[in-house]
Amino acid sequence: MDFFSIEFFTALLSIIIIDLVLAGDNAIVIGLAARNVDKANQKKVIIWGTVGAVIIRVIATVLVTFLLQIYGLRLIGGLALIYIAYKLLVEEKKHEISATNQMWAAIRTIIIADTMMGLDNVLAVAGAAHGDMLLVILGLAISVPIMVWGSTIILKLTERYPVVITIGAAVLAYTAAKMVVAEPLIAQWFANGVVKYGFEALIVVLVVAIGLRVKKIKSEKTKKQALHA
């Protein structure tokens, strides 16, 4: 992918938005896991926990990038990413990570929790990068400061402007659709540009529309339960 091409910068912008939406939760996990460690060691816990999580994420992203070249896995990855985009819209985020007083135990908690929560981020970044390792590296470089310093900002941003989550879900859905149409097994179905771009637009519209509708229904149900409680 040409460094100065529109395609490159579009993919990079997608990765930045994906990181903003998905890495914020990982940053909150880091803060929660470190909160009971004594003040003198909190910075060490955050730094080393993040370093460990990033190393695992680098390995996972590189592996996923290569795995997506195998026939059929782009389709599977795309379908998984569509579900992740839907979940992002409808699920209430819960951060029930137990804090611990021991520094190394807290670091271990951060690495394990981030590895589990970071799977969606890894898949999304690898999909948006389209096999370009420079984009993968840039995506990871962007996610590190977000995880370390951005938790409070991202949390306030998503709470104050819920549309940020919707935009993130739309970008994820678009990335998922591009992965599906790039799958060699079914690429011939999307040889026509109108069909290809129409399918990508349809996936984005369906994910956002269904997600927002389900979220609204769940919200109304919660309000009714609260009134009758």
C-alpha positions, 0 to 999 in steps of 0.5 A: 500500500502506497504510503501517500495514497488515499487508501493508506490514510483512510486505513490509518484513520480507521485504525485511529478511530478503532483504537479510540473506541476499543482501547479506552476500555483497556486503559480503564482496566489498567487503572482499575487493576493498579488502584490499590497498589501503593502510590510509589509503585502505581506508575511502575505497575501501569508502565510494566503492565502496559509493556507486557500487554503491548508485547502480547498484542504485537505478537497477536496482531502480527499472527492475525495479519498473516492468518488473514491471508489463509483462505476463509479466515477473512470471511470468518474474521469479517463476520466476527468483527460485525458481531463486535461492532454490534456488541459495541453498540448494545452492551453496557460496559462493565469494568469489574477488575479486582484490584490487588495490593501486590505490584507483580500481581497487579501487572499480571492482572493487567496483562491477562485482562488486556489480552482477553479484552484486546482480541477485538482490537487486534482483529480490527486493526489487522483487518483495517491494515489489509496486511500492511505491517507499517499500518499495524505498527502505526496502529499499535503505536497509537494504541499505547498512549491511548491505553496509558494516558487516555482512559479518563478522556475516552471515558468522558468523551463517550459518556458526553458524546455517545455518537462517538461509540456509534461512529466507532461501530460504523467504522468497525462494520465498514472494516468487517465488510471490507474483510468479507469482500476481500475474501478470495473464496467469494471475491468474484461475487463482488467483482462489480463495484456497485455490488461491492460498495453497496454491500459495504454500505448495507453492512454499516447501515444494518449494524448501526440501525439494528444496534441502536434499535436494540439498545433503545429497546433495552434502555426502555425495558430497564426504565420500566423495571426501575419504575416498577421496582 
